[in-house]
Structure formats: C-alpha cells, structure tokens
Amino acid sequence: MCRLINETVEEMNLLANTKKTAMYLFDAICQEDFQSAQLELLELKNAIKKLEDIQKKRERKEMLVALMIDMRARGINIDFARKASFLNNNAKNVVEDVQKNSKIHKKRQQA
C-alpha cells in the first residue's frame, strides 16, 4: 500500500515538473531564446518518457493482479518472492561458480 502511495506522489511531482518545464519551454520560445528552448524540450521529452514508463508499469501491475485474482478463483495460489538471493548473481559470480564447480567435479573424478 505504501509503495502505491509513493508511486502516486512520484507521479504527481513528475506531472507538476513536466507542466513547469512546458511553461519554461513556452517562455523561452516567446523570448526567442532557442538554446534554452532546446534544453527545456529535452527535459520535457525525458519527463514524458518517465510518465509513460510509470503508466506502463501500472498497466502491467493491473494485468498481473487480474491474473492472480483469476488464478485464485480457480484454486491456484501464487506466492511471489520480493527478493531471491539466487537472482542477484551477476555474470562474474556465475562464471566463478561454474569454475569452482568444475574444479570440484575434476577433483572428485580424480579421487
């Protein structure tokens, strides 16, 4: 619940900043300050991309919740882990683990 509130506050702040940026862009164009207008336009594009990402994330979450409700109605329970330690391995750790395991396997074969 708290996470949803934070996302909503984040989105509200982003919307407010986007509106301010649009006004700054308009002012820069009116004053014929095209260099500032280009910078404001870049900021506006980035803000819009972030808003789109938030919207896509919300839509995916709604689809997942609907799927979970449907599966529970069918008698299937799903329990999602927030963080699984085995998923935090980066490529280097995976390579090191494979090398260690291969060395252990060779030692076992030699014994």
N, C-alpha and C positions, 0 to 999 in steps of 0.2 A: 504494500500500500504506500509506504513512504517513498519507494522508488518511483511510483507513478506520479506522486506529487512533485518530486524533484524534476522529473522529465517535463511536467507541465510548466513548472516555474522556469525551467531552462528554455522551453519553447516560447513562453511569454516574453522572457528577456530578449531572446533572439528576434522575435517579431518586432519588439519595440526598437531594438537596434537597427533592424532592417528598415523600418519606417524612417528612422533618423537618417540613415545612410541615403535613402531615396530623396529625402528633403535636401541633404547636403549636395547630392548629385544635381538636383534641380537648381539650387542656388549657384553652383559652380557653372552650370551651363548658362544661366541668366547673366552671370558676371563675365562670361566668356573666358573663364579660367579652365581651359580644356585639359591641362595636365592634372589638376585636382579632380576634374570630372572623370578622367580615365581611372584614377586611383579609387574614387568612390564607386565607379562601375565595377571594378574588380572586387571590391569589398561586398558590393551588392550581389554579385554572382556567387561568391563564396557563401554568403548568408543564405541565399536561396537554395544552394546545394545542401547546406546543413538542414534547412527546413524540410527539403524533400527526403533526406535521409531519415529524419525523425518520423515523417509521415509513413515511409516505407516500413520502418521498424514497428510502428504502431499497427499497421495493417498485418504484418507477419505475426505479431503477437496475438491479434484478434483471431487470425486463422488458426493459430496453434491452440488457443483457448477453446475455440469452437470444436476443433478436432478432439481435444481432451474431453470435453463435455459429451461428445458423441460416443467416444470410446468407453467412458464411464457408464453411459446409458446402456451400452452393450455388455457391461460387466468386466471390462478390461481396465485395470488400474495401472497408471503410469506414474513413476516416481523419478523426477529429474534431479540429478546431482548438480549443485551450483558450481562446484569446482572439484574436478577429479585430478588428483596429483599426477596420475599417469598421462594425462593430456598436456601437462606443462612441459614435456620434454621438447627441447629444440633439436634441430638436426645434429648438432655436435654431440649432444648427450646420447642420441640414438646410435650414432656411429661408434661412440666409445663403448656403449653397452654391447653392441654387436661384436666389437673387437674383443672385449673381455669374455663374452660368452664363447667365442670361437677358440680363444686360448684355453679356457676351462675344458671345452669339448676335446681339444687336442691332447691335453694332459690326461684326460680320462681314457682316451683311446690308447695312449702310450702305456698306461698303467695296467 
